[in-house]
Amino acid sequence: MTRRSQPSADSSPASFYTSKEEGSERNTKSTTASTTPPKTQPCPYRAARELPHELKEHCQIFLEEQLYTCAINLLNSILGSGVSRASPGGKPVPIPPPSHLALLSTLAVHPLHTTRVDKPEHLDVSSLALGYLRNVLAIVGPLHADFRTAFQFRSMPKWDRRAARHTGRGSDSEMSDGDSDGTHDYLRGKIANEGGVWAKGQDFWSTVGWAFHCCSLMPHRWRYWKAWLEFMLDVLEADWAERERRDQEDYETNGRVGEEPTIWRAESMMVMYMKQEDGRHSGDKAIIKALFAYNGSVSSSSFREVFEKEHKGPSKRGRKRKREAVLDLANDQFGDYFDEDESISSGVSEPPTPQKQRTRTDASGVNAGMVESIPLRLRLFKLLSAATHALSSQRERRGRREQPELDKLYEDFAAGIKVLPLDIFALCVSQRSNPLLPATHVTLIKLLFHQLLPSSYKNPHKVDPEGESTGSLTMPMLEHCYSCHPANTISLEDNAKLSLVVESAIQLLWLFDMVEYTTSFAAAVETGIEARAKKAQKKRTGRTKADASDSHALNVLNSSAERIRVLLEVLEASAE
């Protein structure tokens, strides 16, 4: 085989936690030999300050009177004027208080402003609110805007707690003017308080679980929950990246002595959500349940709707009544003069239950919303993995390693992937572009092999002790331990899943130039293809014929086998 390049230590497909630990050691060694340590990148965001008193009062009045479009347009104008200067190091940008930001994030997903809008002037509120929040994130960043305070789940918001208590070692935004102690940031109104997503959701993972549940249950709601989740993931990723930069900056300021600190990252939004214990869903198992929630999953009943009657659509009765209203005083017809106030603050009339939504699904029963949710689930897991590694690595290096937190997280996540519907399983293990790091794929592939293969498969440590000790996936392991076996059950779906994992493993080694054609390797792979096909054809007790899901699984199994054979042909042709 013609090799494109000799793989370096950095390009070898090692497991996630092994490669991270080795990378940390390499960084330590390189910095000891270096006399001039590299400088960290400067902060990419503008500084922030609190809105002037008069402007804040104007915004507060607009928000409390439900003139949301006016409030958002005013805030966008203030934000735009604050960044119009040519110099990036100019005056701080005026930003509204956390209570205002929390309300705007609720408007982006609340049914009254998304799927249950009765007034034309409210149609743009959701997109305008989300657009402004994205502008704030891009310009001043999550720390300067104090998103950590704004986006906390609690039974009742307490806006008198200022940013200085939540951003690590004091507030890094100039958000504490002398004339404001935070008590004036309180907003009146149900949506701004007990009716908001930060109170109704109870905790982050309950909200995430319900949002993912909607991807297959209520496509009309998923459209808005998807946009909200994408924004929240952007915030969490930006928050983690900026705190990681500050930890590295502190490390270099102290002369790179000792281990890199994690003080800033320990106060990140992701860690805050991971440690939250006062909601319905907390702890590692609840987090994994939320990541794999969908309509039909075992844990789907655990996640209740965030807002009341989310399935309801807009009221048609109210619009019809308005069209028919006639003003004829002579005949005692007063039009809508004596109608009750139909503003949002007094509640919207109860709409009839709409017809059941019909969702387009393919032969496997998986709809488009479920496919759209996969990148979001993987992005969340990537953040969980990074946070768990950063905060647990120091504890593990200092002593006990009986059950490392990162190992447990990966085991639970792999177990969750294993029971997914076949087509969704394929998206998770595929080497197509997705948010996961290649090293993460290595760890998940090895864990899936362990869960899908018979217990009699050869221990990789006996085949490649050095590779197994570093958590790597190597060609000898694939040839002698993994690729030559059927699944541990006669299920067509399990054998199809194992075939997909073998296919993904070959592709992964190909990406890193760690596989080449040999007769023994091709024979082992072909043996596995035939063994899986043969085992899946065995008669199952109590079943006379295959159902639709079995037919689909058989197609996936055969298609995967053909793709594996094509890979072998390409490897053989490259070796000539």
N, C-alpha and C positions, 0 to 999 in steps of 0.2 A: 504493500500500500504506500502511495506517495504521501508523506507526512507534510502538512502545511508548516508546522513549526514545532520545535521541541517544547513541550509544556514545562512551565516553570512551577515553582512551589505554590505560587499564588493562583495558578490556573488549574491545579489539580482539583477534581471534584470531591472535596472533603465535605463532611457534614457541617451544618450551620454552626453548632456550638464549638466544634473542633476548630474550624477555620477562623472563627472569631477569636478564640483563645490564642491560636498560633499567631494571628495578626497582631494581637496585643503584645506578645513576646517579641515579635520582629520589630515593632515600633520602639519597644524599650531598648533593644540592642542597638538599633540604628541611632537613637538619640544619645546613647552614652558615648558613641564614637564621634558624634558631631559636636562641634564647638559653637555653631550658630544655629539654634533650633529654628525651624520654619515658623513664620507668623501665621496666626489664624486669620481667617477672612474677616473683614470688618462687618459690622451689623448692616444687613441689607435694608433695614426699615428706617422710616423717619421717626423722630421723637413725637410724642403726643402730649397734649394738655387738655384740661377740662374745657368744655364749652363755656364761653362767657355767660354770665348770669342771665342777661336779658335773652340771649338766643336759646339758652337751655329752657327758660320758662316758656318761650314761644313753642318750642318742640314739645314740651310737656303738655301744654294746652292742646295742641293739635292731636297728640296721641290719646289723651284722655277723652277728647271729644270725638274720637274715631275718625278724624280727618287725616287718615294715614298717608294718603298721597301727598298732601301738603307738607306733612312732617318729613317724609322721605326726600321730597324735592328740596326742601330747605337744608336738610343734612347733606345731601349731595352737593349743593351749592357751596356750603361751608367747607366741605372736604376738598372740593375742586379749587377753591380760592386758596386753601392752605398749602396746596402742592404746586401752584402755578409758578412759583419762583424757580429760577434756573438753578440755583445752588441747592444741592441735596442736603446740605447741612444747615438749612435755613431755620426759621422759627418752627417750634413744634406745631403739629397739626391738631386743630380742635376736634375732640371726639366726645360723643355723648356718654353719659354714665352707664354702668352695667345694666341697670334696670331697663333702659331704653333699648339696648342691644338685645337683651333677653326677649323683650316683647317683639322686636322685629324678627327674630328667629322663629318665634311662635307663629307670626303672621305668614311665614313662608310655607307652613304646612297645615295650619288650622283649617278644618273643613269649611267654616263660614267664609273663608277667603280663598278657597281652592275649589272643592267639589260641591259646595253648597252655596255658591254665590247667587244672590237674588237681585243684586243691583249692578247695572253695567259699570258704574264708576268704581266698583270694588274688584273688577276682573284683573287689574294690573297690580294690585297691592302685593300679592305673593311674590311675583317676579321682581318688583321694585325693591322690596325689602331684602330679598336674597342678593340682588345686585349691589345694594349699598353695603351689605355685610362683606361681600367679596372685595369691594373696593377698599374697605377698611383693612381687611386682612392683607391685601397686596401692598398697601401704602405704609401702614404703621406696624403691621404684624400682630400676632396673637398676644404677645406679652405687653407691648405698649398699649394695646386696646383693652387689656385686662379681660380677655375672653374667659379666663379661668373663673373669675368671679361671676361673670354674666351667665355662663353656661353650667352652673351647678344645679343638680337636681335636689330639691328640698320640698318639704310639705308646704311651707309658706316662705316666699322670698324675704330675706332680711338685708335690705340694701344699705343699711348703715355700717355694714362691715366693708371696710375699704380695701383697696388693692394691696396695700402694704402687708397685709396678713397672708396673702396668697401667692405672691410672685417670688418666693424664695427669700432673699435677704433685703426686703424692702421694695417699694414700687420703683420701677425703672421708667415710668412715664410720669410726666409732670401733670398728674391728674388729681392733685390735692390742693386746690386753691384755698386760701385762708378763709374765704367766706362760705365755704361749703364743708359740712361735716358728714355728708352722706345722707342725712335724714330728709333732705329735700328731694332726694332722687326717687322717692316712692311714687309710683303711678297708681292712680285710682282705676278701677275697672276689673272685671272678672278675668278677661283674657290676659291681662298683665300680671295677674296674681294666681289664684287657685285654678283658673281655667287655662293656664299656659302649659306648654309642653314640659317645662321644667318642674311643674308640680304634678300634672296629670301623669307624666311618664314614670314618676317615682324614682327610677334610677336609669342609668344609661343603658344597661344591658336589657332591661325590660322593654325600653323604647326601641332599641336595635332589633330585638327579637320580633316585636310586633311589626316593625317596618319590613323586615325580611319576610314575615308571614304574609304581608300584603302583596308581595311580588307574584304570588301564585293564586291568592285568594281574591284580591280586589285590584285589578289593574288600574282602575281609575284613581285609586288612592296611591298606588305604587308610583305613579308618575311624579307625585309631589314628595313622597317619602324618599324616593331615589335622589331627587335634587337636594333634599335636606341632608341625607347621609353623605352625599358627595362633598357638600360644603363642610360638614363636621369632620370628615376625614382629612380634608385639606387643612382645616384648623389644627387638628391633632398632629398631623405630619409636620406642619410649619412650627408648631409649638415645640415638638420634640427636637427638630433640627436646630432651632435657635437656642434651646437650652443645652444641647450637646455642644454647640459652638461656644457658649459661655463657659461650660465646664473645661473645654480645651483651652480657652483663653486664660482661665484661672490657673490651669496646669502649667502653661508656659510662663505666666507671670511669676510663679513660684519656682522657676528654674527646672521644671519637669522632674522634680524630686518625688520619689515614691510612686504610688498608683494614681492614675487619673481620677479626679474627684467626680462624684455624681450628685453633688448637692443640688444643682439646678434641675437635673433630670428627675431627681426624687420628688420634686414639686410639680412635675408636668401634669397636664390634663389627663393623659392616658393613665398615669399611675393613680391619679385621683379617682378615676372611674374604676380602675382595677381594685382599689381598696375600699370602695364605697360599700357599706354594710347595712345601711338603713333603708334599703329598698326591698322589693319583692325578690329580686335575683341578685345574689352576690356570691362570690367564691369562684374558684376555677371551673367547677362543673357547670355553673350557671352561665359563665362566659362562653364555654364551648357550646352549650345548648342554644344560646343566642346566635352564635355564628352559623349554626346549621338549621335555624328555624325556617320552616316553609309549610305551606298548607299540605298536610299529609304526613309530616314528620311525627315521630313518636312524642316529641316534646311540644307539638304545636298548641295543645290545649293549655300549656303553661303561660302563654303570652296573651294577655287580654288587650282589647283595644285601648289606645291611649285616650282618644276623645270619644265622647258618647255618640253612638249611632253613626260611626264613620261610613257605613255602607250607604247611608241616605244620599240622595241626589238633591238638586235644587227644587224648590217648591214651584210647581206649575200652577197650583191653585191660586196663589197670590197674584201672579201675573194675569191670570184670566179675570180675576175679580177687578183688577185695576182697569182692564180694557172695557169691561162691561159697566163700570161705574158711570152713572149719568147724573148730572145736576139739573133737577127740575123742581124748583121750590113749590110751584103751584100744585104739583101732584105728590108732595111730600117725599121726593127723591133727592137726597142730600149728597149723592156721590160718595166720596170717601171721607167726608168731613168728620164723621163720628167714628171712623176706623181707629183701632188701637195703633199706637206708635209702632212702626215696623222696623225701627232701627235695631241694629245688632245688640245694643245694650239691653233692650227689653226682650230679646229672644226672637227667633224666627219661628213661624208657624210650622207645626210638625208636618213634614212632607210625606207623601205616601211612599211605601217601599217600592223602589224601582224593580224592573224585571231583572232576573238574575243575569249577571254579566257573563257573556260567552267569551271564553278565552281561547285563542288559537293555540293548538298544541300539535306537536308532531307525533309520529308513530309511537314514541316512547312515553307520551303523556307529559312532556316537559314544555312549558310555555316560554314565551320570549322574556317575560319578566324574571323568571328564574335564571335564565342565561345572563341577563343584565346584572343580576345580583352577585355573580361569582367574583368579578374583579373587586367589588366592594368588600366581600367577605375575606378575600385574600389580603387586601390592603390592611384590614383590621388585624388579621393574624400576624402580618409582618410587623405592625406596631407593637402588638402584644409580645412577640418574640424579642424585638429589640429592647423593650422595657424590662422584660423578665431577665434577659441576659445581663443588661447593664447593672441592674440592682442586685442580682444574685451572684454574679461572678466573683465579687470580692468576698462574700461570705463563704462561697465554696472553696476558694483558694486558701482561706484561713483555717479550714478544718473540715467539718463534716460534709460528706458527699454521698450519704446513703441513698437519698432520693432527690437529686437535683431538680429544682423547680423547672428549669428549661426542658430537661428530659421528659418530665411529666406532661408539660404543655404539649410537646410534640407527639407524645404517645396518645394523648386524648384527641388531638386534632386529627391524627392519622386514623384513629378509630372512628371519628365522625365522618371522615371522607369515605371510609370503607362501606358504610351503609347508605350512602347517597344513591339516588337513581343513576342508572348506568351512564346516561349521556352527561349528567352533571359531574359524575366521577371522572369521566374522560376529560372534561374541561379543566378539572383541578390537577390532574396528573400530566396533562399534555405539556410538551415543550414549546408550544406556541407562546407568543409574547404574553406575559402576565406579570403581576406585581412582585411575585416571589423571586428571591435570589437563587441562583443556581445551587449554592450550597444548601439552601433550604430544601430544594427538590431532592438532593441526595439523601438527606435525613428522612424525608417523607417516603421516598421510594424504598429505602431499606426497611422502614417500619411497616410499610404495606406488604412487602415481601414476607416479613415475619408473620403478619396476620393472615395472609392468604395462602401461604404454602403449607404442606403437611409438616407435622412436627419432626419427621424423619429427614428433612433436608439437611445437607451438610453444613456444619458450622463454618462460617467464613473465616474464623480465626485459624482453622486448620489449613485453609487454602492460601490465605494471604495474611499472616499475622501482623505484618507491618502496616498494611492498609487498614485492617480492622482496628488496630490500636489507635489510628488517627481518625477513625470514623469515615474513611473514604469508601467510594464505590469503584471497584477495579474490574478489568476484563476477566481475570481468573475467577473472581467471585461470581460474576454473571454466568460464566461458562459452567462452573462446577457446582454452584450452590443454588442459583435462582432460575435460570432460563430453561432448565431441562425437566421441570416438574409440572404436573397439573395442579389445580387448586385443591384445597383440603376438603372440598365438598363436591357433590355431583351437580351442583347448581350451574346452569348455563351462565347465569349472570356472574357468579364468582369466577368461573373460568374465563369469561370475557374480560372481567376486570383484571385478572392476573396477566392476561395477554397484553392488555393496554399498559400495564406497569412494565412488563418486559420490553415492549416497544419504546416506552419513554426512557427506560434505562439505556438502551442502545443509542438512542438519539442524544441523550445527555453525554455519554462517553464520546460520541462522535463530535459533539460541539467542542470538547476539550482535547481532541486528538488522542484519546486514550483507548481506542479500539482499532483493531486491524483484522483483516480476514485471515483465518486459519481453518484448516479442515476440521479440526476438533471443535472449534467454536461453532462453526456452521452446523456440525452434526448435533451438538448439544441443543442449539436453538431449534433445529428441526424436530428433534426428539420431543422437546417441550410442546411444540405446536401440535404434533400428532397425539401426544398424551392428553392434552386438554380437550381436543376434539373427541377423542375416544371416551374419556371419562364423562363428558357432558352428554353423550349419547346413551348412557346407561339408563335402563328403565327405572323410573321412580315409583315407589310404592303408592298405590291409590290414585294414580293419574293415567288416563288413557291416551291423552294427546296433549301436545304442547299448546299453551295459550298464546295470546298476542305478545305478551312480554317475553316469553321464551323465544318466539320467532324473531323478535327484535334483537334479543341477546345473541341469538345464533348468527344473525347478520353482522353484529358488531364483532363477534369472535372470528368469523371468517374474514371480514375486512381487515381486522388487525393482523391476522396471520399472513394475509397477502402483502400488507405493508412491510411486515418484518422480513418476508422473503425478498422484497424489493431492496430493502436496506442491505441484506446480505449480498445481493447481486451487485449493488453499487460498490460495496467494500471489496468484493472479488475483482471487479473491473479496475478499481483504483490500485489494487496490488500488482496488477500485471505490468 
